[in-house]
Amino acid sequence: MKYKIHNKAIKELIREEYHPDDLNSIFNLLQENNTFFFNKLENGLYPAADLGDKNIYTNYDKVWVRDNIFIAYTHYINGKKQEAIQTVRSLGKFFYKHKHRFEDIINNTSDFNNPMNRPHIRFNGSDLSESPENWAHAENDALGYYFWFLNQLANNKEVTFTDEETELFSLFILYFKKIEFWQDEDSGHWEETRKIEASSIGPVTRSLVEALEFLRQNPLINFSFENYTITQELIINLIEKGKTSLLEILPNECIQQDKLKYRDADAALLFLIYPLNIPFGLLENEKLEDTIIENVIEKLQGNYGIRRYMGDSFWTADTKKKQSQDEITADYSDRIEDRNKNHMLGEEAQWCIFDSILSVIYGIKYQRSKNKEHRKLQTYYFNRALSQITGEDCMFENFKCPEMYYLEDEQYVVNDTVPLLWAQANMWMSFWFMKD
């Protein structure tokens, strides 16, 4: 299992075994070079990437709900609780501002089969306005992540619900029930062909577990919307539907037989393990957890990063020669064949958001098992994540966490999204677990 280290200064500090002083040396080096600088908006939200003139065309100046939750959660576990709370509450203000999207679907006055009618998961962060262009807003995972972390903050006594959040509590649960999330076809983490996928069912199910705990802790609060009342029985029923669906699909991502939908290995399933703790914690099945990890490593791991899934045509080989800038960033959720025609199997981009998560996962497994092999693997994937940080040859900036490496003229180079704040957050998260 090889990997290429891109930054010369980092290469000098990478070890097979670390002393706390070694970790501090690397962390201080990255801090000095602003690797962990998060360019935050005034309201606490984050654009997907910290863009300059060279890569503004990517539209990663928009706010994605999913990315913001991962960034907020990383701040939370690293002791920056107020920053995390501000981010979550600003996301809530966006959802409340456009709450009619939940209400109209719950009341059958809007068709949720049209993704533009659903709550938007990508928007303009500065003024909380929706973006007018068509987008794959059918992304249950993003809504699940938000609702999970909001309820976890409340259960941990970090926040007390505002009136708006109390209202959203009911709307989210009734929305998940209306769309039948356990069998709803959505576009998921990668915003592509809609299908019934475990990586979307999981975040919603876990969010409902946290919501049930909150309801139990606060029996005197009346959670309702119009003629609907939120009860423990309702939430328990939804959780069971989610768990049943997960047990049918996992360790696969999607078992629908359509060739554009079926998928065994998908790196998004790693997020069910961390931060959601679903296979081991909720489903009480460590073997299932191990199988998901093995599938990702054996089928998706490369020398530069980890593929999202086999056949992924986003930033395929020589993308800039095959597609215009607008075509690269277009919505392909209902026409993935148009993008796939430029792709050959094996030429998938290798992403930089997964090795950090694998390091965290193996760190948690080591804490459970005290198996030295788990600690060794935690260090290995930590080093792989470090190896992805840009070096002097990067056309954008040194010491940054890129979105991915892709093939250009038969060489793997970073794509135009540098730095990706989600990758940056995951890298920071892996430091916390290494120190722990």
N, C-alpha and C positions, 0 to 999 in steps of 0.2 A: 504494500500500500504506500504509494509515493505521493508527494505533493511538492509543488514548487513555491519557494519563498521569494516574494517579489521585492521586499524592502530590505536593503543591506543592513541597516542599523538594527532592525528586528531580528534578522538572521543571527547576529552575534549574540543575542540574548536568549534564544530558544533553547530549552533543555528537555531531556527526556524525563527528568525528575526535577521538581521545583522546591526550593526553600522559600519561605515567605519573602525574604529579601529579594530573591530573583523576580518574583511576581511584582513586587513594588518597583523594581527597576524598569520593567517593561511598562507598567501602568504609568509611571512618571514620564517615561519617554513619550507615550501616546498623549498624555495630558498636555505636555509641553508643545506638542505639534497639533493640538486641537482635534485629535481623533474623536473625542467624545463631546464635541461642541454641538449642541442641539439648537438650531436656529428657530426659536419659538416665536409665534405670533403673540401679540399683547394679551389675547384671551386664553393663552395656554395651549393652543392647538399647534400642531406641527405639520408643515408641508411634507410630502413623501420624501423629498430630496432637497438638499441645500444647493440650489442651482446657480449657475453663472451664465454668461452670455453664450458659452459654447454648447450648453445643453438645456436651455430654457424651452426649446421646442418640445421636449418630452412631455410637457404638461404635468410633471411631477411637483409643480408648485401647488397643486390641489391638495386638499386634505382627504385622506382615506380613513374611515373609522377603524378598520382593522389595524393599520399601521400605528395609529395613535394609541390604541389600547396596549399594544406591545411596548411602545415607548413609555407610556405611563406606568405600566406594570414594572418595567425595569427601573424607573425612577423610584417606585414604591419600595422594591426590595433592597435598593441601595440607599434607603433612608431619606429620600427626597419626597416625603409623603405629600407635602402641600402642592408641589408641582404636579404630582399624579392626580390629586383630587381636582385641581384646577382644570386639567385636561378632560377628565371624565365629566365634570360638571358643564364644561363648554360643549361637549358632545351632546349632553342632555338638553342644553338650550337649543341646539340645532334641531334635535328630534322634536322638541316641544313646539318650536316655531312652525314646524311643518307636520304637526300631529294629525292633521286632516288625512294624511296618507294612511295612518293606522286606522282612524275612525271610518273612513270611506270603505276600506276593505272589510273591516269587521261588520259594517252595516250593509254590505253587499251593494254599495253604490259605486264601486270601482272594481275593475277586473284585475286581480293580482297576476293573471297570466301575462299581462303587459308589464315588463320590468320597470318601465318609466313611471308606473302608478305606485310602485312599492316605495317604502322609505328609502331615501337615497343614501348611499354609503360612500360617495365621493362628491365633494362640494367645495365651495369657495370659503376658506377658513376665516378670512378677515371680517366678513360681514354675515356669515352663516347663511348665505344665499345658495340656492340650488343652481347647478350648472345646467344650461338648457340642452346641451347636446345629448344625443342618445347614448345610454350607457347600460351596462349589465348590472342594474341595481338589485336584481334578485340574488342577494348574497346573504343567506341566513347565518353563515358563520360570523360575519362582521357584526350583525345585530346580537348574536349570541355572546360574542366576546364582550361587547359593551355591557350587556345586561348582567353577565357573570361578574365582571369586575365591580360594577356599581353595587350589586348586592353583597359582594364580598367585603367591600369597604364598609358598608352599613353593618354587616354581621360582626366585623372586627371593631365596631364602635369608632371608626375613623370619621364617619359622616352621619348626620341625621337628615333624613329625607326632607327636601323642600316640598312645598305643595305641588310644584311641577313634577318632581320626581315621583311623588306618590301617585299622581295621575298617570305618568308614564308606566309605572309598575303594572297597573291593570291593562293598559293598552298593549304592552309588549306580550303579556301572557295571552290575551285574547287574540292578538294577531297571530302568534305562533299556533294557536289552536285552529284559527280560521284557515290558514294555509296548509294545515296538516303537515307540519315541518318534518315529521318522521318519514313522510313519503313524497315530499315536495321536491320537484326538480328545480334546482337553483344553479347559479354559475360559480358559486364557491370562491375559494381563495384566489383562483387564477382567472376568474371573470371570463370563462369560456363556455363551451357547450353545456346547456342545462341538463342536469342528471340528478339522480338520487345518490348523494355521496356522503360517506361516513364522516368526512372532515367538516361537513356543515351540520349534520345532525348532532355531532358531539358537542360543539360549543353551546347550542341551544339547550341540549339536555342538561349539561353541567350548569348553565345559568338558571335553569328551573330548580335544580337542587339547592342552589344558593337562595333563590326566591322562596322556596318552601321553608328553609331555615329562618329567613327573615320574617315570614308570616307567623311562624311559631313563636318567634321572639317578640312579636308585636301584635298580639291577638285583639287589642282594642282598636286598632286602626281599621277603618272601613275602606276596603279596596273594591271599587266598583266602577262601572262605566254604563251609564243609562240603565238598562234593565239587566245588565250582567253583573254578577257578584263573583269575586275571586275567593275561592275556598281552598282549603288544604286538599280536599278530595279531588278538585279539578287539577291542581298542580301535580299531585301524585299520579293521577291517570296519564297526564302528558309525559311525565318522567318515564313511566313504564313503557309507553309507546316508543319513546326515544331509545331506551335501553334494548327493547326487543328488536328494533330495527338495526341498531349497532351490532348486536350479536348475530344477526343474519348476514350482515355485510362484511364485518371485519374478519380477517386482517386486510381485506380488499378495500379499495376506495369506492368502487361502484360495481355491482354485479349485474346490471342491466346488459342484455346481450347485444344491443346496438353497438356496432364497431366504433362509433364516435363517443360512446358513453362508457363501455366496459373498461375498467382499469383495476389492475391488481395493486401495483406499487405506486404510491404517490407520497412525496415527501411532506405534504401538508398533514398527513396522519401523525407525524412526529409531534405536532402541537396538541394532539389528544393526550399524549403522554406528559408533555410539559408545555404550557403551564397547567393543563386541565386535569391531569391525573385521572384519566378515565379508565384505561384497561386495568390497571392495578388497583386503583382506589374505588371507582364506581362499579366496575364490572367484576372486580376481585379475580382477575385472570392475568397473572404475571406471564404465563406462556404466550398469551395473545400479545402482550406488550413486547416480548422478545421477538416474536414473529414479525411484527411491524418493523422493528429496528433492523432485523436481518434482511428483510425485503428491500428496504431503502439502501442499505450498505451494499448488498450483493447486486442489485439491479440498477441503482441510480448514482452511485458514488463514482466520481471521476478524480483526476489528479489536480483539478483546479477548484472544484466545488462539488455540489450535488445537484443533479438534474431534478426538476420538479416532477417529471414523469417521462417515460420513454415515448418518443413521438412528438414532444413539445417543439412547436415551430416558432415560438417567440424568440427573436434574436437567433435564428438559425444561422448556419454558416454564410458569411458574406452578405449579411442582411442589408447593409447599406448599398450594395450593388444591385440588390434584387427589389428593394422597396424604397419608396420615397419616405421622407420624414413623417408625413401625415399617415402613410400606410403602416409604418411601424407602430404608431401609437393609436391606431384605430380600434374600434370595438368589433371584435370578431365572434362575439358570443353566439350569433345565429348564422354564421357563415365561415366556420373554422376551416372548411375545405379550401377557401380562397388563400388562406395563409399556408396551409399544409402543402400546397402544390410546389412551394419553394423549398421544401424540406426533405432531407434524406435521413433515415434512421441512423442514429449514432452521432449526428451533428447537433445535438441539443446543447443549449447553453448550460453552464454549470454555475449554480447560484451560491451566494455567500451568506445566506440567512440560516442555513441548516447545520453546519458543522458546530457552531456555537451551541445550538440547541442539543445536539447529540452529546457534546461535552457536559452540559448541564444534566442531561438524562443519566449519563454514566456516573456523574458525581452523586446524584440521588440514589442510584442503584448501589454505589459503594457504601453510602451511609446506611442503607438497609442491610447489606450483605457482609460488609467488611472484606469482600473478595478483592484481592489486590489487582486482579485482572481488570475489574471495573475502574479502579483508580488509574490504571495504566491507559485504558481507553479514554477516560475523561481527559487526561493530559494529551493524548494523541489528537483528539478532535479539537481541543483548545489550540494546539499548535497548528493544525490545519486552518483554523479560523484566523490565527495570527498571520499565517502565510499569505492570506488573501488580501491583506492590507496593501494599498498601492505603494509602489516604489518610484524611483527617479524616472523610470521610463513611461510613467502614466501621463497621458496627454492633458489630464485635468489637474490633479493635485496629488502630492505625495502625502502618505500617512492617512489615507481615507479608506472607508469601508465601501466597496462598490456593490452594486446590485448583483452583478454576475460577470463571468468571463465567457466570451463566445469566440467562435472561430472566424478569423479574418485572414485571408491568404494563408490558410493552413496553420495559423498560429493563434493560440488563445490570448485574447486581449480583453480589457474591461470594456463593457458597453458604455453608453453615454450617461448612465444614471449614477453619478459619483458626487458626493456620497449618498447612499440610500440610508435613511435614518433608521429604518427597521433593522438592517444589517448591523448598524452602529449600536443600536440598543441591545441586540442579541449578543454582540461581542462584549459589551459592558457587563451584561448579565453573567456571561461565562466566567469573567474575572471574579465576581462575587462568590460563585460556587467553588472556584479554585481556591480562593483564600479560605473559605469555610472548611 
